C-alpha cells in the first residue's frame, strides 16, 4: 500500500459503514426506500437521457441496485459498480 504524507488525502481510507455485512446492507436498503422515490428517479433518468433499448448504462455507486434493476428493462445493458461486494450481491 502507498504511504501518504500528512497533507495528502488518503482516498482508500474507509470512513463510516463499510457495508461488508448483509445486515448493514439490508438496513441501508430499508432506509433508502423510505427516503427515495425510486419510480420518480427512474422516470426522470429515462426522460433525461432519452433512454432506449440500444443504450448501455453504467451506474457508479449502484448500492443495492434499486435504480439499475429498474432501468434494465428499458435498455440493452446495465453495468452496476460499487466498492462493496456485499451491496452488489444484494443487488
C-alpha positions, 0 to 999 in steps of 0.5 A: 500500500502507498504511504501518504504524507500528512497533507495528502488525502488518503482516498482508500481510507474507509470512513463510516459503514463499510457495508461488508455485512448483509445486515448493514446492507439490508438496513441501508436498503430499508432506509433508502426506500423510505427516503427515495422515490425510486419510480420518480428517479427512474422516470426522470433518468429515462426522460433525461437521457432519452433512454432506449433499448440500444443504450448501455448504462453504467451506474457508479455507486449502484448500492443495492441496485434499486435504480439499475434493476429498474432501468434494465428493462428499458435498455440493452445493458446495465453495468452496476459498480460499487466498492462493496461486494456485499451491496452488489450481491444484494443487488 
